[in-house]
Amino acid sequence: MARAREKIESPAPGAGARLPPRACGIVASPYEATASFVAGCAFGPEAIAAELEAAARTALRPGFAQVDGWTWVEAHHRSVVVPDVMRRDVGKWTRELLGAGRLPILVGGEHTVTAGALAAFDDASSLTVVQFDAHADLRQAYEGTPWNHACAMRRALDRGHPLLQVGIRSAVREEIDEVYGRGADGSRGLLVRRGPPPARLLTRSGLREGGLDDALRGVGERIYVTIDLDVLDPGCAPGVGTPEPDGLSFWELLDALERVLAGRTLAGADVVELCPARDDGRTARLAARLAAWLGTAASAVER
Ligand SMILES: [Mn+2]
């Protein structure tokens, strides 16, 4: 792994190394404190690092950014399980990359790490979080903590971020009712909460039926994309902690991302919940490709 990171460049954690002006930076957060089904996503970042290293040697990958020269920062050690420490460290490095004019792409780690990246952005109400996920992640608390990965998007709402949830196919009644109101009927798979902050949820079936354009109506110009890999079908992405049948194909995800970002600015992104213990290598490669795809939006980076 040390070798994998040499080429992508790795300032020591917390060293405050001066970062050269390059388009993208990866913030690695091997954080795992609340795995509720299968453990192991603390090893996600190093699996992605190996795939990015392989990708850096690949000349022909049309549509994906060249990843050689990207900065790689390890936000904290794998032993960190205190949410405040994770959020502080991920926030610090995300801020550092933003300050250097680079697009921060966070790789996890469990979905809780998104809170760390979002902490680096001051004006939450002008940064819409677009979540691709099988699960709603809207619980107020789960298994005794508000920093469980099942609460990730509830915390984003708490910060004041408008939210668009896409591909959802698993949620409990209470979390939906609490955010979208009792009697939310989900007609055509789209739930709408009129904020502040506003929120929308497009189910998996709603996406299949062409509901994304409706869901995107009125969504703001600055976007933070969070991709929980379990939004994908377990057939193409088996290496996740909480797999759900009937997910998106890789193409379907890229197509949806393209439509989300058309005419909008990507301010930051993350790819989370990779669980190498469940993987045969295909999910790690896919996660690295996703990061490289997100990197194509780096030219539009802004704070
Ligand atoms: Mn999630």
py3Dmol code that shows the C-alpha trace and the ligand (Angstrom):
import py3Dmol

protein = """\
ATOM      1  CA  MET A   1       0.000   0.000   0.000  1.00  0.00           C
ATOM      2  CA  ALA A   2       2.820   2.394   0.797  1.00  0.00           C
ATOM      3  CA  ARG A   3       3.898   1.939  -2.792  1.00  0.00           C
ATOM      4  CA  ALA A   4       0.415   2.601  -4.068  1.00  0.00           C
ATOM      5  CA  ARG A   5       0.416   5.926  -2.366  1.00  0.00           C
ATOM      6  CA  GLU A   6       3.882   7.037  -3.400  1.00  0.00           C
ATOM      7  CA  LYS A   7       2.781   7.904  -6.884  1.00  0.00           C
ATOM      8  CA  ILE A   8      -0.435   9.527  -5.831  1.00  0.00           C
ATOM      9  CA  GLU A   9       1.526  11.535  -3.231  1.00  0.00           C
ATOM     10  CA  SER A  10       0.897  11.324   0.447  1.00  0.00           C
ATOM     11  CA  PRO A  11       1.602  14.042   2.994  1.00  0.00           C
ATOM     12  CA  ALA A  12       1.745  12.537   6.477  1.00  0.00           C
ATOM     13  CA  PRO A  13      -1.510  12.775   8.433  1.00  0.00           C
ATOM     14  CA  GLY A  14      -1.726  16.087  10.210  1.00  0.00           C
ATOM     15  CA  ALA A  15       1.673  17.206   8.958  1.00  0.00           C
ATOM     16  CA  GLY A  16       0.220  20.246   7.231  1.00  0.00           C
ATOM     17  CA  ALA A  17       2.378  19.511   4.188  1.00  0.00           C
ATOM     18  CA  ARG A  18       2.199  22.122   1.454  1.00  0.00           C
ATOM     19  CA  LEU A  19       0.012  20.818  -1.329  1.00  0.00           C
ATOM     20  CA  PRO A  20       0.928  21.445  -4.952  1.00  0.00           C
ATOM     21  CA  PRO A  21      -1.721  22.989  -7.215  1.00  0.00           C
ATOM     22  CA  ARG A  22      -3.393  20.002  -8.829  1.00  0.00           C
ATOM     23  CA  ALA A  23      -6.964  19.465  -9.811  1.00  0.00           C
ATOM     24  CA  CYS A  24      -8.120  16.715  -7.449  1.00  0.00           C
ATOM     25  CA  GLY A  25      -7.352  15.482  -4.011  1.00  0.00           C
ATOM     26  CA  ILE A  26      -8.442  12.300  -2.311  1.00  0.00           C
ATOM     27  CA  VAL A  27      -9.150  12.407   1.405  1.00  0.00           C
ATOM     28  CA  ALA A  28      -9.013   8.892   2.822  1.00  0.00           C
ATOM     29  CA  SER A  29     -11.074   8.176   5.915  1.00  0.00           C
ATOM     30  CA  PRO A  30     -10.749   4.564   7.065  1.00  0.00           C
ATOM     31  CA  TYR A  31     -13.434   5.219   9.662  1.00  0.00           C
ATOM     32  CA  GLU A  32     -15.631   2.422  10.896  1.00  0.00           C
ATOM     33  CA  ALA A  33     -17.371   2.671  14.223  1.00  0.00           C
ATOM     34  CA  THR A  34     -20.952   1.607  13.575  1.00  0.00           C
ATOM     35  CA  ALA A  35     -21.050  -1.193  10.997  1.00  0.00           C
ATOM     36  CA  SER A  36     -24.461  -2.723  11.585  1.00  0.00           C
ATOM     37  CA  PHE A  37     -24.250  -5.775   9.310  1.00  0.00           C
ATOM     38  CA  VAL A  38     -20.842  -6.706   7.897  1.00  0.00           C
ATOM     39  CA  ALA A  39     -17.665  -5.063   9.208  1.00  0.00           C
ATOM     40  CA  GLY A  40     -14.641  -4.134   7.137  1.00  0.00           C
ATOM     41  CA  CYS A  41     -15.120  -0.772   5.426  1.00  0.00           C
ATOM     42  CA  ALA A  42     -12.164   0.629   7.388  1.00  0.00           C
ATOM     43  CA  PHE A  43     -10.116  -1.173   4.732  1.00  0.00           C
ATOM     44  CA  GLY A  44     -11.949   0.525   1.862  1.00  0.00           C
ATOM     45  CA  PRO A  45      -9.510   3.402   1.263  1.00  0.00           C
ATOM     46  CA  GLU A  46      -6.471   1.177   0.820  1.00  0.00           C
ATOM     47  CA  ALA A  47      -8.317  -1.006  -1.685  1.00  0.00           C
ATOM     48  CA  ILE A  48      -9.269   2.120  -3.638  1.00  0.00           C
ATOM     49  CA  ALA A  49      -5.681   3.409  -3.418  1.00  0.00           C
ATOM     50  CA  ALA A  50      -4.424   0.219  -5.065  1.00  0.00           C
ATOM     51  CA  GLU A  51      -6.937   0.566  -7.888  1.00  0.00           C
ATOM     52  CA  LEU A  52      -6.113   4.248  -8.415  1.00  0.00           C
ATOM     53  CA  GLU A  53      -2.461   3.317  -8.626  1.00  0.00           C
ATOM     54  CA  ALA A  54      -3.327   0.764 -11.318  1.00  0.00           C
ATOM     55  CA  ALA A  55      -5.495   3.337 -13.097  1.00  0.00           C
ATOM     56  CA  ALA A  56      -2.615   5.832 -13.088  1.00  0.00           C
ATOM     57  CA  ARG A  57      -0.745   3.436 -15.394  1.00  0.00           C
ATOM     58  CA  THR A  58      -3.667   3.031 -17.778  1.00  0.00           C
ATOM     59  CA  ALA A  59      -3.500   5.211 -20.857  1.00  0.00           C
ATOM     60  CA  LEU A  60      -6.891   4.617 -22.431  1.00  0.00           C
ATOM     61  CA  ARG A  61      -9.925   5.242 -20.228  1.00  0.00           C
ATOM     62  CA  PRO A  62     -12.160   7.593 -22.194  1.00  0.00           C
ATOM     63  CA  GLY A  63     -14.497   9.637 -20.023  1.00  0.00           C
ATOM     64  CA  PHE A  64     -12.454   9.262 -16.848  1.00  0.00           C
ATOM     65  CA  ALA A  65      -9.900  11.690 -15.424  1.00  0.00           C
ATOM     66  CA  GLN A  66      -6.202  10.812 -15.435  1.00  0.00           C
ATOM     67  CA  VAL A  67      -5.475  10.170 -11.796  1.00  0.00           C
ATOM     68  CA  ASP A  68      -1.675  10.346 -11.781  1.00  0.00           C
ATOM     69  CA  GLY A  69      -0.659  13.474  -9.939  1.00  0.00           C
ATOM     70  CA  TRP A  70      -3.644  13.422  -7.656  1.00  0.00           C
ATOM     71  CA  THR A  71      -2.915  14.141  -4.043  1.00  0.00           C
ATOM     72  CA  TRP A  72      -3.770  11.473  -1.514  1.00  0.00           C
ATOM     73  CA  VAL A  73      -4.163  12.426   2.119  1.00  0.00           C
ATOM     74  CA  GLU A  74      -4.850   9.995   4.932  1.00  0.00           C
ATOM     75  CA  ALA A  75      -7.113  12.053   7.196  1.00  0.00           C
ATOM     76  CA  HIS A  76      -6.640   9.851  10.238  1.00  0.00           C
ATOM     77  CA  HIS A  77      -5.549   6.421  11.346  1.00  0.00           C
ATOM     78  CA  ARG A  78      -7.811   3.378  11.052  1.00  0.00           C
ATOM     79  CA  SER A  79      -7.932   3.119  14.850  1.00  0.00           C
ATOM     80  CA  VAL A  80      -9.992   6.326  15.106  1.00  0.00           C
ATOM     81  CA  VAL A  81     -13.531   5.445  16.203  1.00  0.00           C
ATOM     82  CA  VAL A  82     -14.531   8.719  17.893  1.00  0.00           C
ATOM     83  CA  PRO A  83     -16.866  10.618  15.544  1.00  0.00           C
ATOM     84  CA  ASP A  84     -15.675  14.065  16.692  1.00  0.00           C
ATOM     85  CA  VAL A  85     -12.065  13.162  15.886  1.00  0.00           C
ATOM     86  CA  MET A  86     -13.005  11.770  12.469  1.00  0.00           C
ATOM     87  CA  ARG A  87     -15.074  14.852  11.619  1.00  0.00           C
ATOM     88  CA  ARG A  88     -12.325  17.212  12.751  1.00  0.00           C
ATOM     89  CA  ASP A  89      -9.620  15.463  10.722  1.00  0.00           C
ATOM     90  CA  VAL A  90     -11.671  14.868   7.570  1.00  0.00           C
ATOM     91  CA  GLY A  91     -12.943  18.449   7.765  1.00  0.00           C
ATOM     92  CA  LYS A  92      -9.422  19.822   8.146  1.00  0.00           C
ATOM     93  CA  TRP A  93      -8.067  18.023   5.073  1.00  0.00           C
ATOM     94  CA  THR A  94     -11.131  18.751   2.976  1.00  0.00           C
ATOM     95  CA  ARG A  95     -10.748  22.441   3.830  1.00  0.00           C
ATOM     96  CA  GLU A  96      -7.062  22.251   2.953  1.00  0.00           C
ATOM     97  CA  LEU A  97      -7.836  20.876  -0.515  1.00  0.00           C
ATOM     98  CA  LEU A  98     -10.570  23.441  -1.098  1.00  0.00           C
ATOM     99  CA  GLY A  99      -8.160  26.186  -0.080  1.00  0.00           C
ATOM    100  CA  ALA A 100      -5.676  24.870  -2.641  1.00  0.00           C
ATOM    101  CA  GLY A 101      -8.390  25.130  -5.307  1.00  0.00           C
ATOM    102  CA  ARG A 102      -8.836  21.415  -5.664  1.00  0.00           C
ATOM    103  CA  LEU A 103     -11.884  19.215  -5.834  1.00  0.00           C
ATOM    104  CA  PRO A 104     -11.977  17.113  -2.658  1.00  0.00           C
ATOM    105  CA  ILE A 105     -13.058  13.502  -3.135  1.00  0.00           C
ATOM    106  CA  LEU A 106     -13.471  11.633   0.121  1.00  0.00           C
ATOM    107  CA  VAL A 107     -13.197   7.843   0.182  1.00  0.00           C
ATOM    108  CA  GLY A 108     -14.512   5.800   3.117  1.00  0.00           C
ATOM    109  CA  GLY A 109     -15.008   4.296   5.408  1.00  0.00           C
ATOM    110  CA  GLU A 110     -18.616   4.181   6.565  1.00  0.00           C
ATOM    111  CA  HIS A 111     -21.193   6.744   5.446  1.00  0.00           C
ATOM    112  CA  THR A 112     -20.721   8.788   8.631  1.00  0.00           C
ATOM    113  CA  VAL A 113     -17.550  10.249   7.053  1.00  0.00           C
ATOM    114  CA  THR A 114     -19.677  12.516   4.840  1.00  0.00           C
ATOM    115  CA  ALA A 115     -20.277  14.667   7.937  1.00  0.00           C
ATOM    116  CA  GLY A 116     -16.538  15.334   8.102  1.00  0.00           C
ATOM    117  CA  ALA A 117     -16.364  16.613   4.529  1.00  0.00           C
ATOM    118  CA  LEU A 118     -19.512  18.708   4.867  1.00  0.00           C
ATOM    119  CA  ALA A 119     -18.007  20.405   7.936  1.00  0.00           C
ATOM    120  CA  ALA A 120     -15.499  22.034   5.582  1.00  0.00           C
ATOM    121  CA  PHE A 121     -18.235  24.018   3.814  1.00  0.00           C
ATOM    122  CA  ASP A 122     -19.528  27.126   5.558  1.00  0.00           C
ATOM    123  CA  ASP A 123     -22.715  28.001   3.711  1.00  0.00           C
ATOM    124  CA  ALA A 124     -24.760  24.813   4.006  1.00  0.00           C
ATOM    125  CA  SER A 125     -27.961  26.267   2.610  1.00  0.00           C
ATOM    126  CA  SER A 126     -26.295  26.920  -0.762  1.00  0.00           C
ATOM    127  CA  LEU A 127     -24.745  23.441  -1.059  1.00  0.00           C
ATOM    128  CA  THR A 128     -27.200  20.708  -2.042  1.00  0.00           C
ATOM    129  CA  VAL A 129     -26.243  17.195  -0.999  1.00  0.00           C
ATOM    130  CA  VAL A 130     -27.162  14.654  -3.686  1.00  0.00           C
ATOM    131  CA  GLN A 131     -27.099  11.175  -2.176  1.00  0.00           C
ATOM    132  CA  PHE A 132     -26.972   7.950  -4.157  1.00  0.00           C
ATOM    133  CA  ASP A 133     -27.810   5.144  -1.750  1.00  0.00           C
ATOM    134  CA  ALA A 134     -29.970   2.058  -1.273  1.00  0.00           C
ATOM    135  CA  HIS A 135     -30.877   3.293   2.209  1.00  0.00           C
ATOM    136  CA  ALA A 136     -32.450   6.566   3.304  1.00  0.00           C
ATOM    137  CA  ASP A 137     -29.982   7.103   6.198  1.00  0.00           C
ATOM    138  CA  LEU A 138     -32.442   9.517   7.832  1.00  0.00           C
ATOM    139  CA  ARG A 139     -32.608   8.135  11.354  1.00  0.00           C
ATOM    140  CA  GLN A 140     -32.296  10.569  14.229  1.00  0.00           C
ATOM    141  CA  ALA A 141     -30.123   8.023  16.049  1.00  0.00           C
ATOM    142  CA  TYR A 142     -29.379   4.334  15.659  1.00  0.00           C
ATOM    143  CA  GLU A 143     -27.908   1.831  18.071  1.00  0.00           C
ATOM    144  CA  GLY A 144     -27.436   4.586  20.626  1.00  0.00           C
ATOM    145  CA  THR A 145     -25.631   7.193  18.554  1.00  0.00           C
ATOM    146  CA  PRO A 146     -26.570  10.037  16.202  1.00  0.00           C
ATOM    147  CA  TRP A 147     -23.285   9.321  14.366  1.00  0.00           C
ATOM    148  CA  ASN A 148     -24.338   5.909  13.054  1.00  0.00           C
ATOM    149  CA  HIS A 149     -24.102   5.475   9.279  1.00  0.00           C
ATOM    150  CA  ALA A 150     -27.898   5.020   9.250  1.00  0.00           C
ATOM    151  CA  CYS A 151     -28.152   8.703  10.302  1.00  0.00           C
ATOM    152  CA  ALA A 152     -25.763  10.218   7.749  1.00  0.00           C
ATOM    153  CA  MET A 153     -28.305  12.241   5.773  1.00  0.00           C
ATOM    154  CA  ARG A 154     -30.250  13.342   8.849  1.00  0.00           C
ATOM    155  CA  ARG A 155     -27.022  14.989  10.012  1.00  0.00           C
ATOM    156  CA  ALA A 156     -26.675  16.716   6.623  1.00  0.00           C
ATOM    157  CA  LEU A 157     -30.203  18.120   7.048  1.00  0.00           C
ATOM    158  CA  ASP A 158     -29.273  19.248  10.575  1.00  0.00           C
ATOM    159  CA  ARG A 159     -26.443  21.313   9.063  1.00  0.00           C
ATOM    160  CA  GLY A 160     -28.971  22.971   6.764  1.00  0.00           C
ATOM    161  CA  HIS A 161     -28.052  21.288   3.473  1.00  0.00           C
ATOM    162  CA  PRO A 162     -30.851  20.840   0.934  1.00  0.00           C
ATOM    163  CA  LEU A 163     -30.993  17.137   0.120  1.00  0.00           C
ATOM    164  CA  LEU A 164     -31.812  15.002  -2.899  1.00  0.00           C
ATOM    165  CA  GLN A 165     -31.864  11.248  -2.301  1.00  0.00           C
ATOM    166  CA  VAL A 166     -31.696   8.954  -5.334  1.00  0.00           C
ATOM    167  CA  GLY A 167     -32.050   5.205  -5.741  1.00  0.00           C
ATOM    168  CA  ILE A 168     -33.504   4.542  -2.294  1.00  0.00           C
ATOM    169  CA  ARG A 169     -35.060   1.113  -1.807  1.00  0.00           C
ATOM    170  CA  SER A 170     -34.826   0.534   1.940  1.00  0.00           C
ATOM    171  CA  ALA A 171     -36.112   2.735   4.741  1.00  0.00           C
ATOM    172  CA  VAL A 172     -38.187   2.375   7.879  1.00  0.00           C
ATOM    173  CA  ARG A 173     -41.559   4.114   8.141  1.00  0.00           C
ATOM    174  CA  GLU A 174     -40.510   6.304  11.071  1.00  0.00           C
ATOM    175  CA  GLU A 175     -37.523   7.935   9.380  1.00  0.00           C
ATOM    176  CA  ILE A 176     -39.586   8.696   6.277  1.00  0.00           C
ATOM    177  CA  ASP A 177     -42.466  10.119   8.334  1.00  0.00           C
ATOM    178  CA  GLU A 178     -40.137  12.234  10.473  1.00  0.00           C
ATOM    179  CA  VAL A 179     -38.545  13.945   7.480  1.00  0.00           C
ATOM    180  CA  TYR A 180     -41.219  13.874   4.787  1.00  0.00           C
ATOM    181  CA  GLY A 181     -44.304  13.962   6.967  1.00  0.00           C
ATOM    182  CA  ARG A 182     -46.999  11.470   7.742  1.00  0.00           C
ATOM    183  CA  GLY A 183     -48.958  10.433   4.748  1.00  0.00           C
ATOM    184  CA  ALA A 184     -46.104  11.049   2.334  1.00  0.00           C
ATOM    185  CA  ASP A 185     -47.514   8.985  -0.484  1.00  0.00           C
ATOM    186  CA  GLY A 186     -44.471   8.683  -2.670  1.00  0.00           C
ATOM    187  CA  SER A 187     -46.472   8.933  -5.840  1.00  0.00           C
ATOM    188  CA  ARG A 188     -44.236   8.080  -8.784  1.00  0.00           C
ATOM    189  CA  GLY A 189     -41.561   7.399  -6.217  1.00  0.00           C
ATOM    190  CA  LEU A 190     -40.870  11.052  -5.379  1.00  0.00           C
ATOM    191  CA  LEU A 191     -41.234  12.334  -1.814  1.00  0.00           C
ATOM    192  CA  VAL A 192     -40.931  16.073  -1.289  1.00  0.00           C
ATOM    193  CA  ARG A 193     -40.376  18.014   1.910  1.00  0.00           C
ATOM    194  CA  ARG A 194     -40.630  21.757   1.663  1.00  0.00           C
ATOM    195  CA  GLY A 195     -37.864  22.795   4.037  1.00  0.00           C
ATOM    196  CA  PRO A 196     -35.964  24.540   5.213  1.00  0.00           C
ATOM    197  CA  PRO A 197     -33.850  22.817   4.266  1.00  0.00           C
ATOM    198  CA  PRO A 198     -35.849  21.236   1.448  1.00  0.00           C
ATOM    199  CA  ALA A 199     -35.476  17.513   0.793  1.00  0.00           C
ATOM    200  CA  ARG A 200     -36.529  15.115  -1.935  1.00  0.00           C
ATOM    201  CA  LEU A 201     -36.396  11.358  -2.130  1.00  0.00           C
ATOM    202  CA  LEU A 202     -36.548   9.497  -5.434  1.00  0.00           C
ATOM    203  CA  THR A 203     -36.981   5.780  -4.944  1.00  0.00           C
ATOM    204  CA  ARG A 204     -35.299   3.117  -7.019  1.00  0.00           C
ATOM    205  CA  SER A 205     -38.526   2.478  -8.914  1.00  0.00           C
ATOM    206  CA  GLY A 206     -39.116   6.217  -9.357  1.00  0.00           C
ATOM    207  CA  LEU A 207     -35.681   6.524 -10.955  1.00  0.00           C
ATOM    208  CA  ARG A 208     -36.404   3.598 -13.260  1.00  0.00           C
ATOM    209  CA  GLU A 209     -39.640   5.251 -14.324  1.00  0.00           C
ATOM    210  CA  GLY A 210     -37.817   8.404 -15.375  1.00  0.00           C
ATOM    211  CA  GLY A 211     -38.440  10.557 -12.302  1.00  0.00           C
ATOM    212  CA  LEU A 212     -35.010  12.168 -12.051  1.00  0.00           C
ATOM    213  CA  ASP A 213     -35.822  15.260 -14.099  1.00  0.00           C
ATOM    214  CA  ASP A 214     -38.833  15.963 -11.869  1.00  0.00           C
ATOM    215  CA  ALA A 215     -36.715  15.427  -8.780  1.00  0.00           C
ATOM    216  CA  LEU A 216     -34.039  17.826 -10.063  1.00  0.00           C
ATOM    217  CA  ARG A 217     -36.444  20.680 -10.651  1.00  0.00           C
ATOM    218  CA  GLY A 218     -35.407  23.558  -8.417  1.00  0.00           C
ATOM    219  CA  VAL A 219     -32.254  21.872  -7.118  1.00  0.00           C
ATOM    220  CA  GLY A 220     -29.511  24.453  -6.520  1.00  0.00           C
ATOM    221  CA  GLU A 221     -26.365  25.166  -8.504  1.00  0.00           C
ATOM    222  CA  ARG A 222     -23.688  23.945  -6.035  1.00  0.00           C
ATOM    223  CA  ILE A 223     -23.642  20.209  -5.479  1.00  0.00           C
ATOM    224  CA  TYR A 224     -21.961  17.823  -3.067  1.00  0.00           C
ATOM    225  CA  VAL A 225     -22.347  14.245  -4.294  1.00  0.00           C
ATOM    226  CA  THR A 226     -22.255  11.378  -1.814  1.00  0.00           C
ATOM    227  CA  ILE A 227     -22.207   7.875  -3.265  1.00  0.00           C
ATOM    228  CA  ASP A 228     -22.902   4.951  -0.986  1.00  0.00           C
ATOM    229  CA  LEU A 229     -21.743   2.042  -3.133  1.00  0.00           C
ATOM    230  CA  ASP A 230     -24.758  -0.005  -2.069  1.00  0.00           C
ATOM    231  CA  VAL A 231     -26.852   2.138  -4.432  1.00  0.00           C
ATOM    232  CA  LEU A 232     -25.395  -0.125  -7.113  1.00  0.00           C
ATOM    233  CA  ASP A 233     -26.663  -3.594  -7.790  1.00  0.00           C
ATOM    234  CA  PRO A 234     -24.895  -6.229  -5.665  1.00  0.00           C
ATOM    235  CA  GLY A 235     -24.128  -7.990  -8.957  1.00  0.00           C
ATOM    236  CA  CYS A 236     -21.714  -5.249 -10.005  1.00  0.00           C
ATOM    237  CA  ALA A 237     -20.818  -4.048  -6.502  1.00  0.00           C
ATOM    238  CA  PRO A 238     -20.964  -6.951  -4.044  1.00  0.00           C
ATOM    239  CA  GLY A 239     -18.309  -5.467  -1.737  1.00  0.00           C
ATOM    240  CA  VAL A 240     -20.500  -3.384   0.542  1.00  0.00           C
ATOM    241  CA  GLY A 241     -21.514  -3.775   4.151  1.00  0.00           C
ATOM    242  CA  THR A 242     -25.272  -3.664   3.582  1.00  0.00           C
ATOM    243  CA  PRO A 243     -26.179  -4.979   0.097  1.00  0.00           C
ATOM    244  CA  GLU A 244     -29.704  -4.570  -1.282  1.00  0.00           C
ATOM    245  CA  PRO A 245     -31.116  -6.274  -4.395  1.00  0.00           C
ATOM    246  CA  ASP A 246     -32.294  -4.311  -7.440  1.00  0.00           C
ATOM    247  CA  GLY A 247     -29.600  -1.653  -7.521  1.00  0.00           C
ATOM    248  CA  LEU A 248     -28.372   0.573 -10.336  1.00  0.00           C
ATOM    249  CA  SER A 249     -25.927  -0.547 -12.993  1.00  0.00           C
ATOM    250  CA  PHE A 250     -22.665   1.399 -13.274  1.00  0.00           C
ATOM    251  CA  TRP A 251     -23.898   2.995 -16.498  1.00  0.00           C
ATOM    252  CA  GLU A 252     -27.182   3.992 -14.891  1.00  0.00           C
ATOM    253  CA  LEU A 253     -25.307   5.676 -12.040  1.00  0.00           C
ATOM    254  CA  LEU A 254     -22.984   7.609 -14.377  1.00  0.00           C
ATOM    255  CA  ASP A 255     -25.965   8.672 -16.471  1.00  0.00           C
ATOM    256  CA  ALA A 256     -27.788   9.934 -13.379  1.00  0.00           C
ATOM    257  CA  LEU A 257     -24.665  11.756 -12.161  1.00  0.00           C
ATOM    258  CA  GLU A 258     -24.277  13.397 -15.539  1.00  0.00           C
ATOM    259  CA  ARG A 259     -27.830  14.688 -15.378  1.00  0.00           C
ATOM    260  CA  VAL A 260     -27.415  15.898 -11.790  1.00  0.00           C
ATOM    261  CA  LEU A 261     -24.272  17.845 -12.687  1.00  0.00           C
ATOM    262  CA  ALA A 262     -25.464  19.259 -16.018  1.00  0.00           C
ATOM    263  CA  GLY A 263     -25.378  23.040 -15.582  1.00  0.00           C
ATOM    264  CA  ARG A 264     -24.321  22.691 -11.953  1.00  0.00           C
ATOM    265  CA  THR A 265     -21.009  22.863 -10.095  1.00  0.00           C
ATOM    266  CA  LEU A 266     -19.520  19.952  -8.192  1.00  0.00           C
ATOM    267  CA  ALA A 267     -18.022  21.345  -4.984  1.00  0.00           C
ATOM    268  CA  GLY A 268     -17.068  18.042  -3.370  1.00  0.00           C
ATOM    269  CA  ALA A 269     -17.851  14.343  -3.408  1.00  0.00           C
ATOM    270  CA  ASP A 270     -17.432  11.084  -1.587  1.00  0.00           C
ATOM    271  CA  VAL A 271     -17.515   7.352  -2.315  1.00  0.00           C
ATOM    272  CA  VAL A 272     -18.251   5.334   0.807  1.00  0.00           C
ATOM    273  CA  GLU A 273     -19.049   1.933   2.328  1.00  0.00           C
ATOM    274  CA  LEU A 274     -16.600  -0.163   0.319  1.00  0.00           C
ATOM    275  CA  CYS A 275     -16.127  -3.408   2.260  1.00  0.00           C
ATOM    276  CA  PRO A 276     -13.136  -5.322   0.829  1.00  0.00           C
ATOM    277  CA  ALA A 277     -13.881  -8.395   2.971  1.00  0.00           C
ATOM    278  CA  ARG A 278     -17.005  -8.899   0.850  1.00  0.00           C
ATOM    279  CA  ASP A 279     -15.318  -8.027  -2.426  1.00  0.00           C
ATOM    280  CA  ASP A 280     -13.570  -9.988  -5.158  1.00  0.00           C
ATOM    281  CA  GLY A 281     -11.949  -6.806  -6.438  1.00  0.00           C
ATOM    282  CA  ARG A 282     -14.696  -5.604  -8.738  1.00  0.00           C
ATOM    283  CA  THR A 283     -16.249  -3.161  -6.270  1.00  0.00           C
ATOM    284  CA  ALA A 284     -12.897  -1.563  -5.412  1.00  0.00           C
ATOM    285  CA  ARG A 285     -12.132  -1.084  -9.100  1.00  0.00           C
ATOM    286  CA  LEU A 286     -15.569   0.356  -9.687  1.00  0.00           C
ATOM    287  CA  ALA A 287     -15.132   2.750  -6.723  1.00  0.00           C
ATOM    288  CA  ALA A 288     -11.827   3.978  -8.140  1.00  0.00           C
ATOM    289  CA  ARG A 289     -13.437   4.480 -11.558  1.00  0.00           C
ATOM    290  CA  LEU A 290     -16.212   6.460  -9.902  1.00  0.00           C
ATOM    291  CA  ALA A 291     -13.634   8.714  -8.256  1.00  0.00           C
ATOM    292  CA  ALA A 292     -11.940   9.162 -11.640  1.00  0.00           C
ATOM    293  CA  TRP A 293     -15.286   9.992 -13.223  1.00  0.00           C
ATOM    294  CA  LEU A 294     -15.983  12.568 -10.510  1.00  0.00           C
ATOM    295  CA  GLY A 295     -12.505  13.953 -11.198  1.00  0.00           C
ATOM    296  CA  THR A 296     -13.605  15.022 -14.668  1.00  0.00           C
ATOM    297  CA  ALA A 297     -15.664  17.705 -12.923  1.00  0.00           C
ATOM    298  CA  ALA A 298     -12.580  19.118 -11.186  1.00  0.00           C
ATOM    299  CA  SER A 299     -12.130  21.933 -13.668  1.00  0.00           C
ATOM    300  CA  ALA A 300     -15.332  23.439 -12.307  1.00  0.00           C
ATOM    301  CA  VAL A 301     -14.166  23.306  -8.683  1.00  0.00           C
ATOM    302  CA  GLU A 302     -15.037  26.218  -6.447  1.00  0.00           C
ATOM    303  CA  ARG A 303     -15.263  26.846  -2.794  1.00  0.00           C
TER     304      ARG A 303
END
"""
ligand_1 = """\
1
MN
Mn -25.622 5.134 3.233
"""
view = py3Dmol.view(width=600, height=400)
view.addModel(protein, "pdb")
view.setStyle({"model": 0}, {"cartoon": {"style": "trace"}})
view.addModel(ligand_1, "xyz")
view.setStyle({"model": 1}, {"stick": {}})
view.zoomTo()
view.show()
